[in-house]
């Protein structure tokens, strides 16, 4: 009997046509659907038309730093796979570029940009080092990457930087010139806010303004923001999903004030989410600026982080009364009245902050305390009875209360809060008076979430809360 010896098959021996089919299937599975229902032959509804293609986009929830991210894991299998993948431009419309101790080679980036042809693309630049440390090579690596990207930025949809040093971030006004209608996200983040190098200003007067007419998300460090505003004609669309600034002080621009910052924000019609982190700008009440309800801009959500007391109080005066749905105050020195919103979160508020003077100023339907070491039974007591000076209940419209990581509260104080507000609401005609105003009158606590506070809840207490609160969640 004779045998015919054959070479053992391997992935490298797959026919190119079959390999392309497999890779395209992986590409689609990697992405995220733009519609919630797949097309079916038997469907005729408006969301499911059988003759239309199933549209997808890059999944923003992917961990872009993962070694398995598409297309890099598959393209590194062997040269044959890499060469085949270069034939499909849409594979290379999400570029992940590393500027760390294992940087992306510029030759690789150049081939990927070439492979994407003229398609719109996204570029994400990362330094993967987790520790906050000095990286002397980072700045040069970022500069080389930006130089390679610059001729292609007219077709860039998203450009994000997540690096160690602020000084490694590129200059906005030197990187962009002209209009960039495809750009929807510009993000420049860092972990060490060092001083950027001084750039040659020769010829600045002749530079064209840069316009981002469709930008919906912008995140800048303070120095990058000041750099962009040196070209006063730079522009964005009127509606922004995210506007985030971090570490902005008079050190970056001695002439910029808190009022001036509000003037800039007031150029927009709406900012869905405004994030201001570690802003320390001088404020003069004599500066003219629209305030509160006079502001043109509407805020969906405001996050303030790391504000000192004077800046916090001044900002609250400037935007107090503005149209805003929710506010998060994180690690701030708080003072004065807090902006009136439906939802308020106080997070990482130090025990030295006087919550007893803050609680009487609150008027929120949903109130969250997270890791507030100064929250105690006395604070909860203020929410359990009317203010003796005014006769009004503190946070009168409070409906939902969330408390986590606050170890100085007790089960007894929580029960008193729930019971007293229920008794008061019942006495005023809640659920019996057809004219009862659910938005202005006091109501029972409808939702109470308590976790991570170290409380020992007995079975009897748990049953009591279940009977007296519509939605009760507890975890020790």
Secondary structure, DSSP 8 states (H G I E B T S, - for coil): ----------GGGS-HHHHHHHHHHHHHHHSEESSSS---TT--STT--TTS---EE--TTS-TTSTT-TTHHHHTS-HHHHHHHTT-GGGGSEEEEE-STT---HHHHHHHHHHTTTS-EEEEEE----S----TTHHHHHHHHHHHHHTTGGGEEEEEEE-SBGGGS--HHHH--EE-TT--EEEEE-SB---------TTGGGS--EEETT--EEEEEHHHHHHHHTSTT-EE-SEEEEEEEEEEETTT-TT--HHHHHHHHTTSSEEEEEEEEEEE----TTS----GGG-S-EEEEEEEES--HHHHHHHHHHHTTS-EEEEEEES----S-----SEEEEES--TTS-HHHHHTT---SEEEEES-TT--HHHHHHTSSB-TTT--BTTTT--EEEEES-TT--HHHHHHHHHHHHHHHHHHTTTT-TT--TTTS-----EEEEESS-----HHHHHHHHHH-SEEEEE-
